[in-house]
Amino acid sequence: MVRVFASCIWHHCLAWLCQPYRSALLLAGLLLFAGVAFAQPTSSPLTDSVQRLPAVRVQGVRPSRFAVGSRVTAVLDSGAVLPTGSTLAEALASRTPLYLKEYGPGQLASISIRGTSAQHTAVLWNGFNVMLPTLGQTDFSLLPLSANTRAEVQHGPAGATYGTGAVGGTVLLSSGVVWGAGLRGTVQTDAGSYGLRAGSAEGSFSNQRIAVRTAASYRTADNDFPYSTREITGLVRRRQENAALRQWSLAQDIVLRVGQRSEVQASAWLTDADRQIQPSIGSANTHAQQWDQSRRLLAGYRHVASRHETGVKVAWFEDVLNFRNDATSSNSTVHTTQAQADHTVNFGTRASLRAGVEAQHFAVEPQLYRREVTENRFAGYALFRYDPRPGLRISANLRQAVLPGRTVPLTPTLGTEWQVWQTTRQQLTLKASTSRSYRAPTLNERFWPQGGDPNLLPESGYGYEMGLQHSYTTTPQLTLTSELTAYRQLVDNWVEWASDPRTGYTTPRNLRQVRAQGLEASSQAKWRLGRYRLSARASYALTQSEKTKGDAADQLAPGKQLAYVPLHSAALTTDQNWRNWQLSSTLRYTGSRSIYSGNGQQLPAYLLLNATMGYTLKLSSSLGLLIAVQGFNLTNRNYQVYEARAMPPRWGSLSLRLMWR
Amino acid sequence: MLPVYRTFPLFSRLFLAGFGALALASCDSDDETSPIYNLSKDGSNVFVLNEGQYGTPNGEVSLFSKSSRSVIDNSTFRTVNQRDLGDVVQSMLVVDEQGYVVVNNSKKVEVINLRTFAAVATVTGLEQPRYAIAAAAGKVYISEWVALGGTGRVAVLDTRTNTITKTIAVGRQPEGMLLANGKVYVANSDENTVSVINPATDVVEATLPVQDGPTSLVQDQTGAIWVLCGGITRYGTTAPYPVLSSTPANLIKLNTTTPAASLVLPFTSGGASELRLNSTKTQLYYRYRGAVYQMSTGAAALPTTPLIRRSFYGFNIDPADNTIYGSIAPYSGTGKFIRYQPTGTAIDSFNVSLLPNGFVFY
């Protein structure tokens, strides 16, 4: 029994969670302050200043400029209508061949890029790592799409550029600023099957001096969908229990130009999700419930001169994860304070050198580890970008992280892009990069009272990739862009939780070595004919990720594909527009995956088809109403993304979006 | 180069085990009358219970053949019944050729024809069921915790209809049961009592005081009842689940008429578990502090030297030859079991599935 109980503990320590309200007040205060502080300049004679401002904007060098030679997938570029309240998990799982391990609709969704685990993808919001420090991973179901206008996935290791966790890849979230766009607004409401109700509002204003954007969204769902399961009497239809959810997000960005060369940014992003935890098919409903709450505040200043550029940013996060079921509960609150400072020197337009430092301070409230735990991490980096001649780009980056009591290898990244062939209509670019990466041990791995190991080493990866990018403008109406990437990576000291016979505890150990290699191919066509526009994108990933070293007792034998890494996955998305009509579809194939149960059992492959049809009604020159119907799992597949977690059959939703400007 | 995965693991397993002909026959879909397994109750089969990952219905039964010294199938239930057995396979009772698999977190008992391993019935509606025992002809008792901290109960299963006919309230967290001298003794593991039920009337006739945390009971060759009390360790209900209190274990030779006159052999700490007997019922075995101990039923004190220094997740003694089966269960990995001679010398080991916790000899 003790072991059964211990297994619950283990389960919960994986499923983490936390505690509220104080921070909400603090936050409200800060927002108010920000509103007042930044509202002031707009009361000055704005029209004059707008006219007098030079056309050259305060445009800092984006970090991705130093990520030459790697593969990047933009997630939010298609303009397709997604239901309000949609999360990054849903967008990634339907529109890219990336695999997200989803424990049910809207439930925990963790990502696997290039055959690595959920802890091997860094998630950066405006340059700050927002992974939950206790678990060292991100639940993509907690990141509604509404909050950010830009979401990119950088594939492959990039330890020097993006820091800890950028082993399999990095997800970059931010909101780009469009200056001088005036006032815009959008309001959307959605209703769908199984109790889905959602809504959102987004308002933005920008002139040449200030840009403000506020985006709020909420979503509730009962998720009481039917599913079929085999019982002794044959196939039985049951209705999902305990899978309802309620979540909201509020994002606020303000960017203010100070003088001609500087800008000040203040951002806040609050997310809140109250979810019932969907039980496995055939398991007891223990009425598990999880509450995740994150408060993220950020302030930054950037000064851009002709040659020099300086930036400082600070951020404060509060992450709460509270879990409870019939028998147990678990509460955690972590505060993360981060600061970054960098200085860039531009040598003409052909070279840039950026040097920077960053510091992170984590404080875990005592209820989780029975005592308050703090940890400081530091890193210094140098990023260099050089374009020796047109068509040749090079970046060379270096980072040294400093973790308490442990040595972290120096992590360099080297990348190049070379336009090997160019005609008036075609262009072929060769890309290559190599990188070391690392992952700092999570706070749970270090401080969990029963089994945590403070001396755990950071994981360390070494990978390289090569790719070809081809673009072809066949006619002015049709352009084709294709990219093919091959990669290989070895991750060492991969942490594995294993039983310690001396203590009986499950303890993390640097046991495993994993080799991941594969291919990523994608092709995009854009075609215009009169008022008809088509954008189609096909992508495929071959991911082979196997253990090369590890614990003898590990159920995963050397040479076997890691659990929940599909060997094949593919996605085909189309977005069509004609007059006021739009039609989007996503077809997603996920190959079979081995599961933790061992015995060679595989979760079967599945094909999912989703589609959206929309019509925009012009109500006035500046007001439009979009009516959209969406269908999900249109072929009515009975499938599982995670073992024994039911997924909904065919379902639909209706969206109304009112757009001003 | 891509790895070649076994497309038909069942097939290859069967073939390797020397059941090639049988497997080929089973591939013939026209011949639905021919079962995949045809097991005889000759003592040559061992069912290894793989608990599975808590919260996921991947508990299974591994079929081990003593004669071929090999694991025939690590997913015996799925192979035959083409569905999941359930979440947390806790224990299994054999009555004649019928198996009663208690699936704790699926709140059910699967009734299995052990000749073919085909499910006969699913008994549902149980709350945290733990162990089953044959109480009388046509009657199986199933202990149920019901809810942590609350009163447990014993469900009465009519094996002719495979339905629960009634429940009997007992103490908190009833675990192991023993039929002895016409009475069923129920160990109430979250308190210090043993409930005594008359299986003819299904009435609790007495509640005997013992030490803290009784979990398992056996009856030796003299007819004496031994109760192993593991002590009670109480954990906080909130992560990181600290230990709030802990009492030591005791081995008791129960005096059923005057419980106070029982022989009580105290351990220095808690956690002793799984009291077993050898085939002649003259030797007791139990797990304690990462080892297995053996003790004569005539001994007046606990042994100080273990028989096997190894931490098992579950163990049992083969009544045919007193071979000791012990399971190793890493949380994240494939479990295995090791066989030992009665002297404690290791013989061989085999990989099974997730969290093997028990052995049933058939």
Interface residues (C-beta under 8 A of the other chain):
Chain A: M1 V2 R3 V4 F5 S7 C8 I9 W10 H11 H12 C13 T229 R230 E231 I232 P279 S280 I281 G282 S283 A284 F323 D326 A327 T328 S329 S330 N331 S332 Q367 L368 Y369 R370 W448 P449 Q450 E496 W497 A498 S499 P501 G504 T506 Q544 E546 D551 A553 D554 Q555 L556 G559 K560 Q561 L567 I595 Y596 S597 G598 N599 G600 Q601 Q602 E643 A644
Chain B: L2 P3 Y5 R6 P9 E51 G52 Q53 Y54 G55 T56 P57 N58 E60 N74 S75 R78 N81 Q82 R83 D84 G86 D87 V88 N104 N105 S106 K107 E110 A119 A121 T122 Q128 A147 L148 Q173 E175 S189 T215 T233 Y235 T237 T238 A239 P240 Y241 P242 G271 G290 S311 Y313 I328 A329 P330 Y331 S332 G333 T334 K336 S353 L354 L355 N357
